[in-house]
């Protein structure tokens, strides 16, 4: 499960729901942000988040 701004964006309700259902939640950024052939939009999104100090490393 991912959000636009990464794991901190996911509401606590999602964490609680997954825990109640026995689902292991792996919260993070959109996987497409890490692919070298990602679309221009994903590359720009990643660059902006990193520039603001909020993006994936």
C-alpha positions in Angstrom: 0.0 0.0 0.0 1.4 3.4 -0.9 0.5 7.0 -0.7 1.7 10.0 -2.7 4.0 11.1 0.1 5.0 7.8 1.3 4.3 5.8 4.5 3.6 8.8 6.7 0.6 9.7 4.5 -1.4 6.5 5.3 -4.1 7.0 7.9 -3.9 5.0 11.1 -7.2 3.3 10.1 -5.5 1.5 7.3 -2.8 0.2 9.6 -5.5 -0.9 12.1 -7.6 -2.6 9.4 -4.6 -4.6 8.1 -3.7 -5.6 11.6 -7.2 -6.8 12.3 -7.3 -8.8 9.1 -3.9 -10.4 9.7 -2.4 -8.5 6.7 1.2 -7.5 6.8 1.2 -3.9 5.7 4.2 -2.7 3.8 3.7 1.0 3.7 5.8 3.1 1.3 6.1 5.0 -1.9 4.7 4.0 -5.2 7.0 1.2 -6.6 7.0 2.9 -10.0 9.1 5.7 -8.5 12.1 3.3 -8.4 12.0 2.0 -11.9 14.6 3.5 -14.4 11.9 3.3 -17.1 9.3 5.1 -15.0 7.1 7.7 -16.7 8.2 11.3 -16.7 5.5 12.1 -14.1 6.9 9.5 -11.7 10.5 10.8 -12.1 9.4 14.4 -11.5 7.4 13.4 -8.5 10.4 11.6 -7.0 12.7 14.5 -7.8 10.4 17.0 -6.1 10.0 14.9 -3.0 13.8 14.4 -2.7 14.3 18.2 -3.3 11.9 18.9 -0.4 13.7 16.3 1.8 10.6 14.1 1.9 11.3 11.5 -0.8 12.7 8.0 -0.9 16.4 7.6 -0.6 
